[in-house]
């Protein structure tokens, strides 16, 4: 039987817990803090930590109850050790450490982005779990945008990453500029579906370079310059056109670099993971590119795109089975290809 693991995720503004059996999710609970941080236009670290403190016990209790198994049936406890907000991470780590000590089971620290890599393989009552396969991953979220060659568990090579803003961060900043609230990604994605992506010729940064690095800061600035010159959009259609043009500039570069990464590595499988993987425009573009260029594309279920504990549990289960268990080392910015994360 695959290991049964209780996992906790608290790296940013979601308090999450899950119980998994290997890559099969028995229960997943996520308590969001969006309403708390929305009025500030972004996550306030101190508030995030305080709300994790109040939420972690009830979230863990709910996940265990939904799973139908008892604490005595668990084989290990897993927790996100980083990257993330240090105060937020410590809440989850202390909770997980206490549980592991009380139950006498291993405590497994998981790199947050490794969790996202494994999210594409999760299964539950709605779909079967997938086996881990070699692929190129486009990890795209509010805090990270990078291309990674995944040869297997713990076999990761960063091919390129953003030099400045992450794609999700650019979405949030542009949404704030346009008065669309926080988080901005879903709102811009919805408006973009109504607009003309060719209405405004925003730049595609680094599109003509052979490097797999990305940049979104200049695009964000280009939107600000456009608004300064033309004023805020005066109609819903004008707003939709601006959002569609901005989103097209992001997606064009992401897909251009992702396809270049497939050619460079010789892989025939692309996964897009992370919070921005829920973007409908990006998913549609990846599906079109896969059909036109003959590679496989795996779409992470929407329920596992954002931060969640199920992906952390699946990564821990895979590590436990492979004998790659590690303790917890809290960190805020350790890279996915750091020797600590890689298989020795």
N, C-alpha and C positions, 0 to 999 in steps of 0.2 A: 504494500500500500504506500502511496506517496505520502510524504510527511505532512502532517496537519499543523499549521502555523497560524498564530495570532499576530497580526502586523499592525503597527501604529505609524501614522504619517502626520507630521506637524511642522513641515519645513517653512511654510509661509502663512497663508490665511485660510487654510482648510484643516479642520481637525478631523482625522479619518482613522477608522479601524476596520479591519477585515479578518475573516477566517478563511484560509484557503487549504485545499488538499492538493499539493503540487501546484499546477497552473489552473485548477478548477476552483472557482470562487463559490464558497458556501454562503458567505454573507459579506456585504460591503456597505459601510455607513460613512457618509461624508457630511460634516456640519460646516457650512460655508459662513464666512464672515463678510461677505460682499456688502450687506446693508450697513455694517459697522464702518467700513472704510470708504464707502461711496462718497460721503460728504466731503472727504479730504482729497478725493481724486486719485487715491492710491493707498497702498498698504502702509499703515503706521506701525512700525515694529513693536513698540511698547504695548499698544492696544492688542495687537495680534497675540503676544505672549500671554497677556492677562486673560484673553478669551479662550486660549488653549487650556489654561489652568482650570477654568470653569467647565470646559466641555469634554476634556479627555476621558474622565471616568464614565460619564453617561454614554459617550459614544462607544467606548470599549464594551460596556455592559450590553448595549443594544446589539452590537455585532456578535457577541458570544451567544446571546439569546436567539437571534435570528438564525445562527448557524446550526442550531440543534445539537451542539456538542458541549461538553463541559470543559472547564479549565483542565481537569485531570486527564483529558484525552489529547492534550496538545503535546507536540513533540519539540517545539521551540517557540520563542518569541522573537519577532523581527521588528526593527525600527529604522526609520530614515536617520542616518547619521550626518547627512549633509549632501550637497550644499544647501544653504538656506539661511534664515535669520537665526542667529545663535540663541537668542532667548526662546524663540519658538521651538527650535530643535531640542533644547534642553528639557522642555516640558515632556515631549514624547519619550526622550531617552530615559528620563527618571522614572516615568510610568512603566516603561518596558523593562527597565532594570529591576524595579521592585517586583514585578510579576515573575520574571525569570528566576529571581532569587527565591521567591516564595514557592514556586512550583518545582524548582530544582531542574530546570531545563536550560538548554543553551540560549544565549542572547546573541542575535546575529545583526550586525550593522550593515545597512544597505545604502549604496550611493543612490541618491534620488534619480539621477538620469539613467542608471542601470535599471531602475524600476520602470521608467518610461520605455526603455528598450524592450522589456519583457511584456509590456501592456498589450502588444500586438498578438501575443500568444495566449492570452487569458481566455478561459472558457467558463461558462456558467449554464444555467438552465435553458438559456436561449441559444447558445451555440457551443460546440465542442472546443476544448482546448487544442491549440496547435503545437506541434513540435518545434523546437528552436531550430531555425535554418539560417545559413549564412545569407547576409543581405547588406544593403546600404541603408542606413537610417538617417532620416532628416529629423533631428530633434528641434522642435520649434515651439517656443513658449514665451511667456512674459520676461523670463530671465535668461533664457538660453536660445541660441540659434546656431546649430553646428551640424556638419555632416560627419558620420561615423561609419567606418567599415567594421562590420560585425562578423567575425569568422566563427565565433562560438561563444559560450559562456566565459566571461573574463578575457576574451580575445578581442579587444577594441582598439581601433586606430582612428584618431581624429584626423579627418582629411581637410577640413576647413571650418572656420567659424566666423561669426560677425566680429568686425573690428571695433564696433561701437555699440549701438542700440541692438537689442534683440528684436525680432520681428513683432512679437507681442507687445513689447514696450513701445514700439513705434505706433502701433494701433492705438494704444491707450493715450499716448501723447497727442496724436492727431484728433482723437475723439474729444479730448479735453479742450483742444484749440477750437473745435467746432461746437462745443457746448453739448456734447452727446452723453456725458456722464461716464461713470466707471462701473465695470470694465468696458472698454471701448470696442474690443474685437467683435463680439456678437452684434452690436448695434451697427457698426460699419459694414459687416458682412451682410446683414439684412437689407440695408439701404443700397449696397452695391448691386444686389440682385435686381433692383429697379432702375439702375442707371446705365449710362453708356460708358464703357471702359476706355473708349477712344476720345472722349470729350476733352480731356486735358492731357497734354503730353508731359507727364512727370518723368524724371530721369530714372534709368535702370542702372544703379551704381555698380561698377565693376563687372558689368555684363560682358564687356569685350576683353576681359583679361583671362588668361589661362589658369590663374590661381582659383582655388575653390573657396577662398575667403569671400565674405559678404559684408555689406555695409548698408545701414538704413538711416543713419543720422542725416545724411544729405537729402534723402527723400522727405523726411520730416520737415527739414528746413524749407524745401521747395514748396510744400503745402502751406507753410506759414507765409512765405513770400507771396504766394498766389492770393491768399486771403487778405494780406496787407494791401495788395494792389487792387483787388476786385471787391473786397468786402465779404462779409459772411454771405453764404448762398441765400438768395432772396425767395426761393421756393423749394418745395420738397424735391422737385425734379432736378433743380440745380444742385441741391445737396446730395442727391443720389448719384448724379454724374460725377461729382467730386470724389465721393466715396468709392465709386466703381473705378475711377481712374487711379486713385491711390492704391486700391487693392490689386488692380492689375499690375501695377509696377512692382509690388511686393511679390506676387505670385510668379510673375514672369522670371524674376531673378532666382527665386527659390527652385523653380522647376528647371531652369537652365543649368544651375549648379548641381542639382540632384542628378540630372541626366549625364552631366560631365563626370560626376563621381562614379556612376555605373560604368561608363566607358573606361575610366581610369582603373577601376578595380576588376573589371571583367565580370561583375555580378549581374544577375538577371532579375533581382528582386529588390524592390524599394518599399520601405516602411516609412510612414510619416507619423511621428508620435509627439506627445506633448499637448498642451492646452490648445495651441493654434491648429492642431490636427482636426479639431472640430469645425474649422472654417469650411463652409460649403463650397466656396469658390475654389479653395485650394484642393479639396478632395475631388471636385469635378475636373480640375485641370490635370491632376495626377492620373485620373482614370482615362482621360483622353490621350495623354502622353503614353500611357501603358499600351493602349490599343494601337496607337500609331507607330510606336517604336519597338513593340514586341517584348516588353519586360512585364513582370508581375508586380502588382501593387496591392499591398495589404492595408486596408483601412481599419484603424482601431475603432471599436465600438464607441459611440459618443459618450457612454457612461464611464469609460475608462480613459478618456483623453485628458481630462483635468487631473489635478493631484488627487490621488486616492491611495488607500493602503493595500488594496488587492494586488497591485503591481509590485509593491514592496514585499508582500508575502510570497508571491510567485518567484521573485528573484532570490529570496532567502531559501525557499524550498529547493530551487535548482542548485544553489550553492551547497546546501546541506547534503544533497544526493551526490554531488560531485566531489565532496570532501574539501570544499573551498571556504569553509566557515571562518569568519573572522569576528573579533570582538567589535566594540564600538569605539570609534574615534570621531568625536564631534568636530566638524569643520564647516567653514562657510564658503569655500571656493575650490576645493580639491577637484582637479580635472578627471574626467572619466577614464583617461588613459594613464593615470597615475599608477605607479607600481603597486600601490596598496589595493587598487581595484582589479588589476589584471591577474590572470591565473599564473602562478609561478611555474 
